[in-house]
Amino acid sequence: MSLSQPTLDDVWKLFRETDRQFKETDRKLKELSEDTDRKIKQVSLSVGRLENRLGDFVEEMVRPAAVRLFQERGIAVHEVHQNVKSQRGDEGVEIDLLVVNDTDMVAIECKSHLSIDDVNAHINRLEKLKRLLPAYGGKQVMGAVTGMVIPGHVAEYAEQQGLFVITQTGAHLRVSNASDFQAKIR
């Protein structure tokens, strides 16, 4: 029994069929990729909304205790303002909680999971605060950070940057910095 050589026509048929299968595979992969991208975007949006909700939860836990926490540290604050926002030209600032008296203010950033990037972003906000909120221009600006989860190295970093660190111990909130800690005045 001898095997015959494929004809040129057979080769072209095979080539066209292979090409068709590749195109069909590409089409299916593109559909799958688009569907996957859409699902990833949906999950990302859901996670983002959940993180925002958890941040809101942290904010609502800290707000009622904020005055007490800083009065215990010798800062005679008596007002808490929530979601303070200012936009001047192309520059804006948003502070989760602003705790004030006649001479001082403490801007608190509330996160579900506090990171070093969050600390750095808050320091950047603190630097802009007096300029973007001129009504507070004569006050000493201090900063604080808090979160549901605060890794130890992040708490240490925040403290090294001159920020108060508010943590939860059981059902109570406390400023975890040492009692002789001096916040950086901006």
N, C-alpha and C positions, 0 to 999 in steps of 0.2 A: 504494500500500500504506500503510495507516494503522496506527499503533501503538496498541494498546489500553492503557488505564490499568489498572494492577494493582488487583485488588479488595482490599478490606479483609482478606478471608480469606487472600489471597496474601501480604499484608504480615505478617500474624500468623504464617503458616507460616515466612516468611523470618526473622522476629524469633526464633521458637522455635528454628530451626535454628542461627542465629547464637549465641543464648544457649547452646545445647547445645555448640557448638564452643568457645565461651569457657570453659565449665565443664570440658570435656575438656582444653583447653590448660592451665587452672589446675591440674587434677589432675596432669597430666604434669609441669608445672613444679615442683609441690610434691614429687612423687616424686624428680625429678632433684635438687632442692635438698636433700632429706633424704639422698639417696645421696651427694651431694657433701659435705655436712656430715660424714657418717660417715667418708668417705674422708679428709677433712682432719683429723679427730680421730685417725684411725689413723696418718696420716703424722706428725702432731704428736707423738703418743706415741712413735713410732719415732725421730724426731729427738731427742726428750728423752732416750730411753734411750741413743742414740748419744752425745749430749753428756755424759751421766753416765759412760758407759764411757770416753770420752776424758779426762774429769776424773780418773777412777780411774787411767788410764794415766799421767797427769801426776803424780799422787800417788805412784804406785809408782816413778816415775823419781826423784822428789825425796827420798823417804823414806831410801834408803840413803846419800844424799849430805848430808843435812840437818845432821848433827853436824859434819862436816868443813867445810861452807860457813860455819857461824857460828863455829867455832873459828878459822878463817882470819881472821875479823873480830874476834878477841879476846874472843869470848863463849864461855866455857869450858863449853858445854853437853855433856851426855853421855847423855841419854835422848831417845828419840823415841816419842811416843804417837800412834797413828793413830785417826782418827774419834772424837775425844773429844766426848762429848755430856753435857749436863746439862739437866734440866727441873725448875724450882722454881715450883710454882703454874702460872700462865699464861705464864710466861716461860721460854724455852729458848735454848740456844746449842749449836752444833755446829762443831767445829774439825777441819779435814782432818788437819793435822799439828801437834802441839805438841812443841816441842823445849825441854828444860828442864835446869837444874842446880839447885843449892841456893838461888840468889838470883834467877835470871833465867828467863824463858820467852819463846819466840818462837812465835807462832801463825801458821801458814802456811795461806793459802787457795790451793787448786789448781783451775785452770779450764782448759778446752780453749781458750777464746777470752776473754781477760780484757778486761773493759769498765770504764768509770768507775763504772757502777752496782755492779759486783762489788767494786770498791775501797771504795765508800761503805758497802756492806753489811758488808764485813769490818771497817771502822773501827767500825761500830755493834756488831759482835760483840766487838771488843776492849774497848769501853767497858763491856760487861756481864760480861766474863770473870771478874774477881775476885769479883764479887758472886755469880755463879752457880756458880763453882768455888772455894768458900772454902778448900779445901785448898791452893790456890795463892795465897791472899790476900797473903802476905808477899813475893811475888816481883815483880820489875819485869816489866811486860808490854810486849813489842815485837811488831810485826806484820811479816809478809812476804806477798807475793803472787807467784804464778807462773802460767804458762800455756804452752800450745803456741804460741799466737799472742798476742803482746802488742804492740798498736799503740804507736808511739812516744809519742803524746800521753797514752796511758793510763799508760805507765811513768813519764813525767814527773810526771803528776798523783799517782801513788802515792808517788813519792819526795817530792814537795812536802808530802804528808800525813804524812811521817815513816815510811813503810814501806820495808822492804827489797824489792828487786825481783830475783827469781831468774829468770835467762834461760838458754837453751840455746845453746851455741856448738859446732856440730858434735856430737860425742858427749859433750861435757862440760857440766856445769852450773856456773854461777857467779853470785855476787851482783853485779849490774851497777852498783850505786851506786858513786859515787866512794869511794876508799879512806878519805877523811876524813869520810864521811857519818856523821851521828849520828842513829840512829833515835829517834823520839818515844817516850818512856817513858810508859806509862799506869798 
